[in-house]
Amino acid sequence: MPKSSFQEIILQLQEFWASHGCLITQPYYTQVGAGTMNPNTFLRVLGPEPWNVAYVEPSVRPDDGRYGENPNRFQKHTQFQVILKPDPGNPQELYLESLKALGIDPRQHDIRFVEDNWEQPAIAAWGLGWEVWLDGQEITQFTYFQQMGGVTLNPVSVEITYGLERILITLNNAKAIWDEEWGAGVTYGEITRREEFEHSKYYYEVADVERARKMYDLFSAEADACLAQGLLVPAHDYILKCNHAFNILDARGAISIAERQAFFRRIRELARRVAEGYEEQRKELEYPLLKESQTSKVKSQVAGRSTFDVRPATFVLEIGVEELPANDVDTAYEQLTQRIPTLLNELHLEHGNIRIFSTPRRLVVSIDSLAPNQPDREDLVKGPPADKAFDKDGIALPAAMGFAKKNNVSTKDLEVREEGGGKYVFAVVKQKGRPTPEVLAEALPKLVESIKFEKSMRWNDSGVAFSRPIRWYVALLGDMVIPFEYAGVVSGNVTRGLRPYDSPEIKIPSADKYFDVIREAGITLDKEERKASIVEQVKQAASLVGGEAIFDYVGASHDSPLLNEVTNLVEMPTAVMGGFSEESLSLPRDVLISVMKKHQRYFPLTPAPSPSGRGESSGVRRGEGLLPHFIAIRNGDDIGIDMVREGNEHVLGARFADANFFVREDVKLKLEEYRPKLSGLTFHTKLGSMLDKSDRMLKLVNDLAPMLGITNNQLPTIQRATFLAKADLVTQMVTEMTSLQGIIGREYALRSGEPKEVAIAIGEHYQTVPQTKVGLAVALADRIDSLVGFFGAGLAPTGAKDPFGLRRAAIGIVQPLIEHDVDFDLVEAVRKSAKTQPIEVRDEVQNQILDFLTGRLKVVLNEAGYKYDVVDAVLAEQSANPAASARAVKQLQAWVGRGDWSTILASYARCVRITRDQKETFKIKEKFLREVEERTLYEVFNLQSTDFNGDIDAFLKVIVKLIPSITSFFEKVLVMAEEKDVRENRLGLLQRIANLANGVADLSKLEGF
Amino acid sequence: MPKSSFQEIILQLQEFWASHGCLITQPYYTQVGAGTMNPNTFLRVLGPEPWNVAYVEPSVRPDDGRYGENPNRFQKHTQFQVILKPDPGNPQELYLESLKALGIDPRQHDIRFVEDNWEQPAIAAWGLGWEVWLDGQEITQFTYFQQMGGVTLNPVSVEITYGLERILITLNNAKAIWDEEWGAGVTYGEITRREEFEHSKYYYEVADVERARKMYDLFSAEADACLAQGLLVPAHDYILKCNHAFNILDARGAISIAERQAFFRRIRELARRVAEGYEEQRKELEYPLLKESQTSKVKSQVAGRSTFDVRPATFVLEIGVEELPANDVDTAYEQLTQRIPTLLNELHLEHGNIRIFSTPRRLVVSIDSLAPNQPDREDLVKGPPADKAFDKDGIALPAAMGFAKKNNVSTKDLEVREEGGGKYVFAVVKQKGRPTPEVLAEALPKLVESIKFEKSMRWNDSGVAFSRPIRWYVALLGDMVIPFEYAGVVSGNVTRGLRPYDSPEIKIPSADKYFDVIREAGITLDKEERKASIVEQVKQAASLVGGEAIFDYVGASHDSPLLNEVTNLVEMPTAVMGGFSEESLSLPRDVLISVMKKHQRYFPLTPAPSPSGRGESSGVRRGEGLLPHFIAIRNGDDIGIDMVREGNEHVLGARFADANFFVREDVKLKLEEYRPKLSGLTFHTKLGSMLDKSDRMLKLVNDLAPMLGITNNQLPTIQRATFLAKADLVTQMVTEMTSLQGIIGREYALRSGEPKEVAIAIGEHYQTVPQTKVGLAVALADRIDSLVGFFGAGLAPTGAKDPFGLRRAAIGIVQPLIEHDVDFDLVEAVRKSAKTQPIEVRDEVQNQILDFLTGRLKVVLNEAGYKYDVVDAVLAEQSANPAASARAVKQLQAWVGRGDWSTILASYARCVRITRDQKETFKIKEKFLREVEERTLYEVFNLQSTDFNGDIDAFLKVIVKLIPSITSFFEKVLVMAEEKDVRENRLGLLQRIANLANGVADLSKLEGF
């Protein structure tokens, strides 16, 4: 195939979109980060006027500069931007056509629409859509804009943003852009590579921070001045300049988190004013581009049929959608699974088996043997009181007449019955069962409407919101189309095939044939079937290189989130194995895995255990235990699979190169040299910088160490680890991939020559349960500081809101203490931490924190399978020491399970109940022990230890020993004796027994108490 | 014809140039004033590498903003930029092809290449080329770059810059751009008009001057920082931002002339460093784009012939060029006219009639009956002295042998001859006449090389400089091609036809046929014939609307500069008459004429005198006496003439609209309100602002008025006129069209309600000879101030350099004084002015100034036809009073023409000569008057008046009366008597006669004295 040139791609796209009714305009004359910022998008998507435009936009993103060394990442890349307003109804298909115009055959590649929720807070804009992946490479962003500059868009615009460099690389099956032709025999690299170097150097090293700040101020002041005069485009220009100045500062690392917010707020505010002003301006101009409304509503093309089969028939509903996000595929499935049986019940429709399926492009409901009609029914309808309905002579009064008429019966047919002691007239209303098609035609729109998603979007003038646009319905009862319309789409009997086959329209002859047709089209409807197929293919592919895929099954359901997601991204899964360079294995293992799994949705591979049961010992610390291979899941068959493989390999190679770039840059400094830079990173305005936090952690950990029973010779290690724990936050690698925090810290600590224990602790301190005691100490210091700090600052979680992740922090305190089984005094820890905070944390706030921790502890224990009452009983006494609580809960649950438990509990309970209301604790004076039984009880009691240290077993064993004495006591002795001294003596004795549970558990919270 | 859309034009041009080997790139990401500033031009034209690129460039020029009201002028217009490096040899033809691709048929339009010397001092860049006119509209700039960023370019790049808006207007035959389609059914106006308004308002009214200055400073500091690190593109970006900030300041009127220079210097310096750095960088990269040299020198395709005609034959040389500037058409003509006869003489070639012709595209030499050979010749060559050549025995010594050998003779043939008293050997060298073709083949390259122009340019790797590129030669002697090569072009027998006919190649069968072929091709070779044709056509067209064209014949040769220029712009003149709206006649007449003549090269029309001898009295002050018509001269025949007319009408309409815009803006203030703004306009750094100058003029005019004999009641008028004289310099109209200074001042003065006399004087004070005395006073104050100021500042003209136009200023002092015949004391005037200057003007400088004035006065008088000696004689005595000098010269010239002049002069001369060497002036003591003749002379002398006040007539009448007495005196009286008293008495008497000429003339300077 002849190679493409960069300029050809542009000319072809211009021609394609011009021939599809788009204006072709030019790049903007000031640096923008994306084509979205060009007024031809930012402004024109506002308001009701139609607007179809396409233009090239060289987009400048300073912090993407790689000195011309990365094959995929540049400070300036070239976007081709298309705006379609309103949604033409088939934007994905138009887009795919445009790729064909470039020579990209969807049959030869893997083209995927992968969820992407676009958001640009700096200009108060958001939309939903996808990244479009071509063989694993993101080549396009496809977005339905919902809001711009804070203004809700109506109609919605479709934005298609092509990444031209990536498209050229893919088209030419190249490793890098540099040697590909721009045009006229000149390479892309010749034109841009030196510039890439120069600009990268400028943005990262040379740009003057003070001057850039001044520019920002000047630009924003000019924007204000323009807005004051209603000059919107000039104002917008300055907003763009502000943005670029900000980006320069950011690339120079001169922006703290707190500052970032302030910058954004300022820009957002300006953008909002421009957007609102523009809406107003267009309105004043009376929307010159607004043509006569051409939305002659599409009507159902399927005429209703008056006669139909009277036998039960299969019903199938297929809701055809543009690619749903993976989660929404599941969400919709669950809702339909719950909803359909109820719905059929409500509709009084007899039915056979119900099946629900979901794929990224279709939600399917299939019902066997659906009755052709509702059954006829009789309903007894209550009317007015009899005496108001008829006079004494039985003549119908107006009330009866009205009631009869309303129910479509004659007054003669009204019956008088007694109800609730009164007499009323009743009508027996016969309801003729309606034909099922009629019932469904009414019900189906509501069914579709009832499906809700976490995030939904509008796309056409129906105003309906859904996860992604609905494009077709199949609704067949037998061979009859159930006609309905919803979201501007009418039902029919035509489905669409697989994306890689160009989504051909396929007619479904009848509901019975639906599954055959779908299977024949290559679509695997059943998610479990797709999943099984993927697992099978992945295993098979992995075995070819002697590897095993990392599925990372988690949780009780033992599911793999990656597997689940991948399953929901395809309708016809085909595994593709690719490789990457051995050199890349020198990157930290977690970086490799993170890139493969999170960014690319690939399955990484480890060497399979050798037959002797031992893995191949590659013995390397980095890329440890990984094979230089990956498995991707393509949507489609295996045509062109080599091209798909190469494409995916290229993408991964570029991503690893990018990671390499960061690591290489980062390790120019030692880890400890990053720590001072934490001062530039705001933790929270009320709580200071990350450096402040790090200092507090260091103070706190000195207090915590002895509480954790840590020896003095471990202390320096703990201190060093705490000292360095947060330093990686300001490295480029973590800035780029936040999920690698800690992991990178560990890696860099090792490279900086820190002791292994220190490195491990740094890496562990973000894990819920660190493995080492050192890691535990750092983690506790971190989490307790956060908890105490945020509560102290009045930022405790409320309702569902937990912006600082304090629930997780609390779990991260109690859970590891339990798992390490370390006794620990939360009260003391909170008190110590409170003293280090820059704000006052009063006692009642400290109590709130402890309550909050108790709450989390309860959740942890409940989730571990302990009974609520058991947990409550223990926590009532031992919540400040999670490890002890856990032990106690375990013991108590065992006791509760004993056959004699009711006896034990009852005996103890008698002691408690009778003394519960006493306000005073009475002393026992032996001289007043009158009866033998009470003397016996007293003696037995005195024989027992009473200091259990929270140990349930010890406590209950004592109780068990006391039972005979207690039983005798209550049988023979009248506690509430008339004589005060005697009475108080007896109560005092029982109180002492009851109080044995103090610090152990509050058994009164147990069932059966 | 279907209308074009803006985006179609762009797509078509992209496609055209892509298919012609150009890279297609994108507009730059920061505001630029022109595509030249894009690094794809600015940087890539540097160094030896080839580079062919085309791109759109929306170009931002704040001070072209017209609030969206002008159909032709916008703050943002769209360029399409093409760079061809090196020159492909046929860039004009490629360009014309591209126009055809847009649907512009050269046969249907008038396409002209009009001289344009491009210069961009801000980036130290220049080049030569043309504006391309399409029906009078400038649609393209076409430039051969010679220098960029101060670096001389090698190879030269061709820059073609299309103005896309203008092309669309022309293509669609539209009145304005607004309603034309951009694409997809959306108009250009819809996309840009509101923005035009907003940006115009921003640039003119809202932009904050202080902030823009700060931006400029920040940008230039960043540029420095980038340069220090060798980051050229980032540095260049900031230069562009500096430029834009400067443009904003300029549009806000915030830049004084002095500041402007400082800004430019700074930007130029930065641009220079970027350019030099880039050259260095490419060199270090070893010029990656430099392919193997493909310059296999083209050789003459015409093989030499060994036999040829022996009869005399016609010779013709045609130098085919790209369109020469009008002046260069004349320059080349003059040089060839002088050179050819001399050349033929030097070449010893017999010849008949010589004819020279020049058109914009060809320089032609035709020689009748050119001899086929040089004649054989004998030359006598002088050798060494005889005694060094031969010994006593006549044997040849080495000197003789060497000499003989050198001259290709035998020593035997050497002759000894006497010369200048010595004996030398001589050789008689016989030279065989060479064939003419051989002689011409050698001589013609040198002939072409000898043609020099004021400004010349290089274009290809021959390195030759010429006015514009040479593209072909016809060189025929009879039917034989004289083969030669110069400037990379080889001679042949093929000429090219008319531009509008696509410059077809036409073979010339023989020199005799040349003129027939050319005439048949429609080309009028003879300039006078073209001129006559134009005059005839213009007169005829004018008569159709009852008008007369304004030719403005000037000077002694009674030529019209406009007519001359127009004649040199075409090879086939065809007059096209068009009209403009009557409304435009409300503009000042001079504005109308200036736009038509200077900008458009149109002939304006006035009403023809009616048969009764009186013009139609339109009676309006504005557009006074003009008809709303114009006549343009098209190059080509009358095909498509209506389209050409409409195009020209559109252009003129737009230009008038622009003028209207300025006038409307300007008259928002009264003229006097502009005066304070003169402080922002630097006159000269040493001499202050224009306001300072204006103040000085006001002071000076108070002194000059009485010297001019102006009455006190005229004084206020003069003061007011002087006060306002310079105010119009800061109006927008004058800023835009400097040639309207004064004219606009007059107009605005009237509109501001100033007295008519004041207005007229303002208007007149730039004219060489103001009509009114008031105007004269203002003009003198202006010019004397300039002269005294600049001389005082050491800035007197040197050699050919006269940057401040002081020669013209001096003529503007003496000439009007002569024409007004006002006696005036220049010495006094200079002295007064010197006192007002901000710097000291010493006496010797004042004398220099007076000498300089005398020099100009001499020129004026000589040019008026007076004899040099007469002028010298008078100026020796009366140069300080030009009017008197002029009167005296006139009188003296009359005397000199008299038949008895020699007698008169002789008589007077005798008195002068005999007394000339006396150092003392002797008193006459009557008692020593011994002889009757001396007494008589003394008595006659005493009867005469001796105070002539410079009056030649009075003086010479006295002399005439004295002649008899003088004659007798010299006959009878011995002047040099021995007796001292007597002798001195006689000398004293003659001295008194000689001194009669004091203050009148120095007759000793006359011929025959």
Interface residues (C-beta under 8 A of the other chain):
Chain A: Q7 I10 L11 Q14 E15 A18 G21 C22 L23 I24 T25 Q26 P27 Y28 Y29 T30 Q31 V32 P39 N52 V53 V56 P58 V60 K76 T78 W182 G183 A184 V186 E190 I191 R194 E195 E198 H199 K201 Y202 E205 V206 A207 D208 R211 K214 M215 L218 A221 E222 A225 C226 Q229 G230 L231 L232 V233 P234 Q281 L285 P288 L289
Chain B: Q7 I10 L11 Q14 E15 A18 G21 C22 L23 I24 T25 Q26 P27 Y28 Y29 T30 Q31 V32 N52 V53 V56 P58 V60 K76 T78 W182 G183 A184 V186 E190 I191 R194 E195 E198 H199 K201 Y202 E205 V206 A207 D208 R211 K214 M215 L218 A221 E222 A225 C226 Q229 G230 L231 L232 V233 P234 Q281 L285 P288 L289
